[in-house]
Amino acid sequence: MKLSVVDTSGKTLRDIDAADEVFGIVPNRSVVHQAYVTQMANRRSGNANTLGRGDVRGSTVKIRRQKGVGRSRQGAIRASHQVGGGVAHGPHPHSFRKDLPRQMRRLALRSALSDHAAKGTLRVVEGLAPSEPKTKHVQAALDAIGADRRTLVVSGDHDATLVRAARNVDRLVALPAQNLNIVDLVNAHYLVMTEDAVRKCEALWGGENLKPARGRRAEAV
């Protein structure tokens, strides 16, 4: 497929060829959803903790005798229905981690990239990285190409100058192609990439790294 390359003023410079298996597939939205849920679950710390009736301090002696006082039956003061007692069935530290096969993770990334390309929210910009870490340069480039909502900027390799220039721009995330992830791709309204980033994505998730699809999955790839 063809992708247009623009400069930081929004002027179209040329068209480049992009791999169809990375930027031109039919998005598999089910796999994208699974990858998104998996990544968000793996971010959870799972540190919430409560004290049960065996963990709180207090006597285990029965509050009052069982019969003869005309009142309700009560046990220890550490019971969950007592003030200061333990929590019944409360949360305890545990892992929320989920596993997702590598081929599904790769398919989710290619689906998200293809979705941006199909919707026209993918911009390939030349000269995006400023010579000095000035936020105004990045903001001016985003305004010129019409990226006025949540934007993800992807460079070929880690660019410290670009990261420093972009970190003060509201609703903007800048990262290298190798750190591309499904959550940032799905959350972004616009995807801005350098030509090096396009080639890096093709090298990472296309060509020899693409596993041939079989059966019903072949129709979605």
N, C-alpha and C positions, 0 to 999 in steps of 0.2 A: 504494500500500500504506500501511498504518498503522504508525506507530512510537510507542511509549509514551515520554513525557517524565517523568523522575523528578527529584526534588530530591536534594541531597547527603546526605539521610538515608535515601534509598531509597524514599520515598513517591511513588506514582504521581500525577502532577498532571493530565495530559491526554494525548490522542492527537493526533498531527499527520499530515498527508498527506505522503508522500514519493514522489518520482518512481519509477515502476516500471522505467523504462529505466536507472536508476542503482542502485536497491536491490532490484529484484525480478526480475532476469533469471535464466535458467538459467546457472550459472557454466561458462565454457569453460575447463576445467582444462588443456587442452593449451596454450592461449595464455598462461594464468597461468604455466605452467612455463617457456615460452620467455621471457617477460618477466623472470621471476626469474633465470634463467640469464644473460640479457643484462645485467641490472643488476649481478650479482655479478662477471661477467667484466669489466665496465667499471670496477669498483673496483680491479682488479689493477694494480699499478704496472709489472710486467714488468721489474724492474731487476736480476734475477739475472744474473750474469756469471761466466764462467770463462775461464781462459787456455788456448789451444790450444798445440800444440807450436811454432808459429811466434811465440808471444807470450812464452814463458818465456825466461829468460836461460840460456845454456849453449852449449857448443861444438857445432858441426855435424860435427866430425871423427868418423869411424867409431871406435867404442870399441876394437875389435881387428880384426885382419885376418880376412878371410873364411874362409880354409882353413888347415889345417896345425896348429891348436892343439887340436883335439879338443873344442872347446866350441861352444856355440850361436852362431848367426849374430846379430850385433847391429849396429844402426845408430847414430844419434846419441843422446846422453844425454838429449835433450829429448823422446824418444818417450814416448807415453802410458803404456807399461808400465814405464817407469823411475821410480824414486823421485825426486820433484821434477820430473817431466816434465809435459807439457801434458795437459789433459783431452780425451779423445776424445768428440766429439759432445756437449759440454756446453752448458748454456743460455747464451744471450746476450740482451741487452736487446731486447725487442720488444713490440708492443702486443697485448693480448688483446681489444681493443674489438670489440663486435658491434653491428650496427644492427638496429633493429626498427621497422617501419612505425608511424606515429602512431596509426592506427586500431586496431592490435593492442595498443599500449600503453594506449589508452583502454578497450578491451574488457577487458583484464586488470584494470585498476583497478575497473571496474564489476562484473566477476565476483567480485573479492575482497570488495567492499562487499556485494554480494548474498549471498555465502556467509556472511558474518558475520550478516547480517539473518536468513537462513534458519535458521541454527543457534541463534539466540537469544543470540549473544555480542556483539551491538551494543547499547550503552546510550546513550541521549540524556539528558544531564544538564543541568539548569538551575542556574545559579549555581555552576558548577564552578570558575571563576577566583576565587581568594581576593582579598580586599581588600589583603592584605599577603603578601609572599612567605614563607609559613610552610609547611614541609613537612608538618606534622601535619594541616593542613586538607585537603590533597590526599589524604593517607593515610587519614584518617577517611572521606572521601567514597568512596574505593575500597573500603574495608572495608564500608561501608553498602550498596553496590550489588553486592557479591559478586565484585568483580574481584580475585581473590587470586593470579592467575598473571600471566605477561607481558602487559602492557597497553600499548596505543597510545592516547594522548589527542590528539584533534584539535580545534583551535579554528578559528573562522571566519577571523580574521586573526592575525598574530603578536601574542602576548600575553606580554610580557617577565615580568610577575608570575607567570603560570602556569608559564612555563618555569623560572624560578628556584625556584619552590616544588616543582616536580616532579623536578628534576634529581638530588636526593638520595634519591629513592624507588627502591628496588631493582626492576629489571626493568620500568622505566617509560620510555617515550619520549613526549615532547610536541612537537608541531609544528603549523603552520597547514595548512589544507586545501590550499592551493596547492602545498605541499611533500609532499603525500601520495605515497607510492611503494609499489611492489608488495612489496618485501622486508619493510618494516616491517609491512605489512598481513598478509602470510602468516605472519610470525614471531609475531605477536601472538595470544594466546589470547582476549583481550577487546579490543573496540574501543569507546572512550568518546568521544562527540562532543557538542559543543554544538549547539543548534538552528541557530545561524549557520553552523556547519560543514556541516550537512546541506544548507542552502540554497546554500552556496558550492560544494559538490560537484555539486549539481544544475545550477548555472550553468556549471560548468566542463566537465562530461562528459555532460550531458543536454540536452534541448530542441533548440535550433538547432545545437548542437555535435555532435549525434548523426547520424552518416552512416547513411542507410537501408541495411539489410543486403539482400543478394541471394543467391539460390541456396541451397546447403546451409548457409551461415553464418547465414541468417535463422532457422533452427530453434534455434540456440544462443543467439541474442540475445534 
